[in-house]
């Protein structure tokens, strides 16, 4: 190999290593895996330094809220919980209490809490109004064709288990909370789901209450 060729080869090798080094430096670090144990600590004790109280004070032990206006979170899909905590920091789901605390949490905090709650056993509920449970069942399973309301089960599942990240678990959820969310979608106070905003606007308050009551009894 002559001197010119050797010099060219060295130049190519140096350039190759330089490009490789730049590519390695530009590659994003792998995302940290969610830590349910850290999530449990945050959920049960809060973080005084960040001004975040224990989530359990409102949502109950292991996410099984006993307060009808606060959602049950135990067993909810991990990706869905994380998405909602992120959404609380945006105008799409502005709620005075949750927005304040969600903004104080890091993204890792949000992921850890979501991982902890997803691993908990969901609490059971029960339908309370025997006079509307049949209407709720019909809407949940078959929708209301003349209003263009799709069956709730088509997204949330026949037993209310939901689809992780996109559609939440509804089985056993508090009636009062479920109705409040449907009303929020209808009014535009909550706007982080185009599908739910569209459907809620087509439901009357009585239809919302019937569906919410039926869903509370799903297991």
N, C-alpha and C positions, 0 to 999 in steps of 0.2 A: 504494500500500500504506500503510495507516494505521500509526501509531506502535506500537499494541499488536501488530499482526501482525508488524511488523519485529522487535520485541523477542522475540516467540515464535520466529521463524525463527532469530534469533541463538542463542537458548537451545538449540534443537534441534541446530544445527550444532556448538556447543560440546560438547554431550552425545555427539553422534555421534563426534567426534574423540577424546573421552576414552575411549569404549568401544573404538574402533579401537586406541588406544594400549595399553590394557590387554590386548587380545587378542594384540597383537604381543609384548608383554612376557611373556605367559603361554605363548606358543608355544615348544615345546622346540627347542633347537638341533639341527640335523641331525647324525646320528651320523657320527663320523669314519670315513673309509674305511680299511680294513685296509691296512697297509704291509708287503708281503712282504720288502722290503729290511731293514727294522728287525727283522722276524721272523727273518731269516737271521742277523743279528748276534747276537740273543739266543740263537738255537739253537746257533750255533757257538762263541760266546764267553761266554755267560751274562751275569749282571749282578752283579758283586762287591758293589756298594753294597746290593743287595737280598738278598745271600746266596744267589743262584741260580747254580748251576754251568751249564756248557754242556750243553744237552740232548743234544748229539751224543755226549757221554761215555757215555751209556747207550743211546741210540737209534740211534747210528751216523750216518755222513755222509749227508746228504740224507734222513734218516729211515729208512735201510735197516739196521736193527739186525742185528748178527751174534750177539747174545746171545739164546738160545732163550727165555728167560723175559721178555725185554723186547720189546714189540710193534714191528713194522715200521709206520712212520707215513707214509712217503713215498707220495704219491698218495691218501692218505685224504681223505675229503670235508671241506672247510673247516669247514662248519657243525657237523659231527659232532665234529671235534677241539676246536673251541671249547666245545661243550656238555660234553664230557668234562672239560676243564680247569676249567670252572665246577663240574661235579658233584663233582670232587675236593675242593672247598671245603665240601661238605655231607656229612651223615652217610650219604647214599645211596651214596657211593663213597669210603669212607675208606681210604686206603692211605698208610702212614707217610711214605714218600719223596715221592710225588707230591702228597699233601695239603699237606705243608710248602711245597713249591715253588709249587704253584698259588696258595696263599694269599698268597705274596709277590709274585705278578704282578698287575699292574693288568688291567682288562678289555681295554684296548687292547693290552697285551702279549700276552694270550691270543689275541686276534684276529689280531695280526701273525704270531705263530708258526703259527697255523692256516693263514693265507693262504700262508705260505712252504712249509709241508709239503704242502699240497694241490697246489702247482705242481711238486712233485718227481716223478720217475719211480718208480713202485713197483717194489720188488725182487721177483724171481721166487723161488719155492720149489719144493719137490718132495715128493710122497708118499713115505714111507719104508717103509711096511708093505704089501707086496703081498698079504698074507693078509687084510687088512681093508678094502682100498680099495673093493671091490665093495659091502660093507655100508655104508661111508661114502657112496658114490655113491647108493645106494638111499634112505638117510635124507635126504641133502641134496636130492635131486631129487623124492622122493615122500613123504617123511615116514614115520611109523609109525601107520597108521590105527587099529589096535587100542588104541594108547596115547593117541590124541588128539594126536599130535605132527605139526604141520604141516611141509610141505617147507621146508627152510631157504631154498631158491631162491625161494620165494614172497615173501620179504622182502629177501634178500641178492642176488637175481639169479642167473640161470643160470650166469654166469661169476664170481660172487662180487664183483661191482662195488658192491653195496649201493645204498641210497637215501639221498642226502645228508641230513644232520641226524638222521634217525631210525635208519637201519640202516647199520652200517659196511661198508666194503670188507673182504672176508675173503680174497680171492685171494692166495695166496702167504704168508699169515700163518704164523708159527712154530706148529708143533703144540703144543709145551709151553705156550705162552702161551694159545692158544685153549682148551685143556683146562682150564687154571687158571681162566679166566674163566667157563667153563661150570660148573665146580665152585663158584665163588664165587656165581654166580646161584642154584645149587641150595641152597647152605647159608644164603643170605641175607646173606653178607658183602658182596655187591654187590647193590644193590636199585634201580638207576636205570633199569630196564626191566621193566615188568610182564609183557610178552610173554615175555621171555627167562627170567624167574624161573619162570613157569608151565611153559614147555617144558623147561627144564633139570631140573626136579623129576621129569619123566617119563622121563628118560634114565638108563641105567646108565653107569658109568664106561667100560666097553668101547665102548658106543655113542658116547659123547663122543669117545673117542680115535679111533674109526673116522672120524667126521665131520671131526674136526680134521685128520687125516692126509690125507683126500681134499681138503679145502679148501686145504691147503698146496700142492697141485699145480695148482690152478686158475690160469688166466692171463686 
